[in-house]
Amino acid sequence: MFRTLAAIATVAATALPALAESPVPADRLVTVVTAADPQTQLMSMVLTTQAVAKGTAVHVLLCGPAGDIALKDAPESATAGQPPRDMSPQGLLGGIIAMGGRVEVCAIYLPGKGMGPEALIEGVGVAQPPAMADALLDRDAAVWSF
């Protein structure tokens, strides 16, 4: 029994630090944001921006209250700078788009608001459920949900 425990401890001591030092990044990231809270929305954009900067292909899906981030006439909660760096969810969303990230609102978001695609900022589209399901099921994609 002691030998088995010693062997497990040896493997853990050598393998775990290596895993911690060199994470294997996903090829693709799908960020799903539904939160109404502006701080949560901003943090989702901060982390997604970091993923894009690391070379990850990013697809952002905004649903429910988070869809407001993508509106031309967005509420102040989406456009107001927040501490500590005076950044806003919509400002960082624009950066993600500029860096090549794909951004869409849920297919039912605009009809639910009585709006059309013209209400969205440039670079934001409307998700198609079959394609979005494929993106979420992609084994090579990480999925973050906020």
N, C-alpha and C positions, 0 to 999 in steps of 0.2 A: 504494500500500500504506500509506504514511504517513497519507493522508487517511482510509482505512478504520479504522486503529487509533485515530486521533484522534477519529473519530466514535463508535466503540465506547467510548472512554474518557469522552467527554462524556456519553453516555447513562448509562453506569454511575455517573458522578459525581453525576448529578442524580437518577436513579431509585433507586439503592440506599439512600441515606440516607432517602428518603421511605418506603421499605418498612420500614426498620429502626425508624423513628419511630412508624409507625402500623400495628401488626399487625392483621390482619383476624381477629377472633375467630370461632370456630365457633359456630353456633347451639346445638349440642348436643355433649356430651362423653360418651363411653363409657370408663370406667376399668375395666380388667381387671386384677385382682390375683390372682396365684398364688404369689407369693414366700412362703417360710416365714420369712425373716429379719425380725424385728420392726422394725428400722430402715427397711428397704425398705417394709414395710407402713405405717409411720408416715409416711414421706415421700410415699407415694402418697395418703394421706389429707390431708396438708398441701396438696399441690398441687391435689387435687380440691376441697378447701375453698376455695382461692383462686379456682378457676374458678366455683364457685357464687356466691361473693361478687361476682364480676364480672358476674353475671346469666346465666351459662350454664346451660342445663338439663343436669343430670348424671344418668347412669345408671351405677351401680357394679355390677360382676359379680365376686363372690368365689368362687374355685375352689381346690380342693386345700387345702393348709395355710392359705391366706388365709381360707378359709371359717370357720375357728375364731374369727376376729375377731367374727363375727356370733352366736356362741353365748351364751346366757344364762350357761352355766357355761363361760366361755371360759378358756383357759390364761392364766397370769400374763403370758406374753409379749405377749398382746393387751391386757391391762388395766394393766400397770405403766407408770408415767410414765417418759419418757425425757428425757435432757438435750437441749437446754438449757432447755426450758420445762416439763418435767414433764408432757408430753402422752402419751397412749396411742393406739394405733390404734383401739381400740373407742370411746374417748372422742370422737375426731374423727369417727368413723363416725356416732355419735349426733348430732353437730352437723350433718353433711351431711343426715341424715334430717330433722332439725328445720328446716333451711333449704329443704326441699322436694325434696331429691335422692332418686332412686329407687335402692334397694339390693336386690340379690338374690344368692342363692347359686346355684351351678351346679345344674342339675337332678339330677345324679348325686351331689352332695356328701352330702346327708342320708342317702339310701339306703346309700351307701358306709360311713357311720358307724353305721348301724343306728338312725337317729333319724328323727323326724318334724318338721314345721314348728313344733311347740310348743317345740322346743329353741332357736329363734331369738329374738333380742331383738325388741322391738316395732319395727315399721316395716321389717323385712326379710322379703322374700318368696322364693319359689323361681322361678328363671328358667324360662321355657318356650322350648325351643330355636328354634322358628320365629320368635318375637318377638325373641329375642336376636340371631338371625342378621340380621333386618331392621335392628335397631339398629346392628349392626356394619357393615352394608353401606350405611347411610345416607350419601349423598354430602355432606350438610351437617353431618355429625358428625366430630369428631376422635376418634381412638381412642388411648388411652394404655395401655400394658401394663407392668406391674411384676411 
